[in-house]
Amino acid sequence: MVGIGPFVTLPIVIGLIGGMYLYAWIAGALLSLVDAMIWSELGAAYPMAGGSYNFLKEAYGKNGPGRMLSFLYVWQTIIQAPLVAASAAIGFSQYLGYLVQLDVLQQKMISGAVILLITFLLYRRIDSIGKIGVLLWSGVLLTMGWIIIGGIVHGNFGQPLRQINTGFSWAHLASFAFGQACIKSVYSYLGYYNVCHLGGEIKNPGRNIPRSMFISVIGIAVLYLAMNLSVTSVIPWQEIKLISDSGNREYIVSLFIERLYGHQAAIIVTVMILWVALASLFALLLGYSRIPYAAANDGAFFKVFAKLHPTKNFPYVSLLVLAGFGFVFSMLFRMSDVISGILAMRIIIQFIGQAIGVLLLRKRNGKKNLPYKMKLYPLPVIVAIITWLLLFSCTGLKSIVSFGIVLSTGIVTYLIQTRINNKGHYAARRA
């Protein structure tokens, strides 16, 4: 799934590590590919709405730790999913600044308005949503194709590859700055697993869920790396770094097209990038709104999230809550803070929790009944856990503390809810 990520993170990555930026994008692709193996094994075995919610529950036990972990996953989803929505909305407002001069307050207002627009588009039956989704995604590949072909035809496409080792040292690859660059890169790849959130609606999930994810990761990696090479073949990374360091990095791709084809063409590509932002926001709110609904419908989260719209039959409470938080976050936070927050919220409970869950499931159930079995098991799991831990340490103190607050409040809320439910169950039995 191609989103707004690479359009806003490319100058940030280059600003952090300069000529080694391609290493960060390659690292993001490799981690996504390894992580997709974990998602594929779990998604093919447990194709149900809610994705990670069900995976954690199955791996750690429905009546044991899995119940708490699945609750905590939904709890942090209430925070991190709106952060993802906010990032897409902020990216939209940044690129709109190329067309219309906006001050900070106006950018925030635009970000909030975009989330309201997407919420309106999603507030309908799933069959109508499918038609809107196809319409939104129709312009995505055209945008990427234009950028890539422009670099191939008019730029020095091989020059970035010849400069990939400029300033390179193994010490740089182990630095905090490189870790921060990898976080921005990984953020751009996120979304390859969204099919798992809709697992119950996928035909032949044992084959189609893994196939969908691997096609997505490989396709995205090729497109993103080609786009990076294309842009830096026309605007050298040294110049992009200067632009990034000066704080004027919001619409680097628009500047790239302007340099090749003029201002009118840059306006067109900017409109197309805005289209990409809308499409990515549309897809993520659609998928994430099913997670609290699935948990509430299972009796493991607040009952209000299980409500369906009386006539349109979709989880409208879940959608409105996530969109509401996304609206607030888009008004409050900066893009760089949002990206680090997204990864910090996901890594421990979701990504590492699932990776360990695969080990537990393999030990308990074996591999005979798995529709998809990852290659080289357990090496991909070990690599994923170590890499996610390293990235978590690079998200920054603010993001780590924020995750700690979300985690601790989630645990307290879970214990209170469990106690209330147990008292109600005990009273019902005595009656």
JOHU-V818092 format. One record per backbone hydrogen bond with DSSP energy under -0.5 kcal/mol. CO is the residue of the C=O (numbers start at 1). NH is the residue of the N-H. If there is no record, write none. Layout:
CO NH
CO NH
//
This chain:
4 7
4 8
5 8
5 9
6 10
9 13
10 14
11 15
12 16
13 17
14 18
17 20
18 21
20 23
20 24
21 25
22 26
23 27
24 28
25 29
26 30
27 31
28 32
29 33
30 34
31 35
32 36
33 37
34 37
34 38
35 39
36 40
37 41
38 42
39 43
40 44
41 45
42 46
46 48
48 51
48 199
50 53
51 54
51 55
52 56
53 57
54 58
55 59
56 60
57 61
60 65
60 66
61 64
61 66
61 67
64 67
64 68
65 69
66 70
67 71
68 72
69 73
70 74
71 75
72 76
73 77
74 78
76 79
76 80
77 81
77 82
79 83
80 84
81 85
82 86
83 87
84 88
85 89
86 90
87 91
88 92
89 93
90 94
91 95
92 96
93 97
94 97
95 98
95 99
96 99
96 100
103 107
104 108
105 109
106 110
107 111
108 112
109 113
110 114
111 115
112 116
113 117
114 118
115 119
116 120
117 121
118 122
119 123
120 123
122 124
125 129
126 130
127 131
128 132
129 133
130 134
131 135
132 136
133 137
134 138
135 138
136 139
137 140
137 141
139 143
140 144
141 145
142 146
143 147
144 148
145 149
146 150
147 151
148 152
149 153
150 154
151 155
155 157
156 159
156 160
158 162
159 163
161 164
163 166
165 168
169 172
169 173
170 174
171 174
172 175
175 179
176 180
177 181
178 182
179 183
180 184
181 185
182 186
183 187
184 188
185 189
186 189
186 190
189 192
191 194
193 196
193 197
194 197
194 198
195 198
196 51
196 199
197 50
198 201
199 202
202 205
204 207
204 208
205 209
205 210
207 211
208 212
209 213
210 214
211 215
212 216
213 217
214 218
215 219
216 220
217 221
218 222
219 223
220 224
221 225
222 226
223 227
224 228
225 229
226 230
227 231
228 232
229 233
230 234
231 234
231 235
233 156
234 236
236 239
236 240
237 241
238 242
239 243
240 244
241 245
242 246
243 248
244 247
249 252
251 255
252 256
253 257
254 258
255 259
256 260
257 261
257 262
258 262
262 266
263 267
264 268
265 269
266 270
267 271
268 272
269 273
270 274
271 275
272 276
273 277
274 278
275 279
276 280
277 281
278 282
279 283
280 284
281 285
282 286
283 287
284 288
285 289
287 290
288 291
288 292
289 293
290 294
291 295
292 296
293 297
294 298
295 300
295 301
296 299
302 305
303 306
304 307
307 317
309 313
314 309
314 316
315 319
316 320
317 321
318 322
319 323
320 324
321 325
322 326
323 327
324 328
325 329
326 330
327 331
328 331
328 332
329 333
334 338
335 339
336 340
337 341
338 342
339 343
340 344
341 345
342 346
343 347
344 348
346 350
346 351
347 352
348 353
350 354
351 355
352 356
353 357
354 358
355 359
356 360
357 361
358 362
359 363
360 364
361 365
361 366
362 366
367 370
369 371
374 377
376 379
378 382
379 383
380 384
381 385
382 386
383 387
384 388
385 389
386 390
387 391
388 392
389 393
390 394
391 394
392 395
396 400
397 401
398 402
399 403
400 404
401 405
402 406
403 407
404 408
405 409
406 410
407 411
408 412
409 413
410 414
411 415
412 416
413 417
414 418
415 419
416 420
417 421
418 422
419 423
420 424
421 425
422 426
423 427
424 428
425 429
426 430
427 431
//
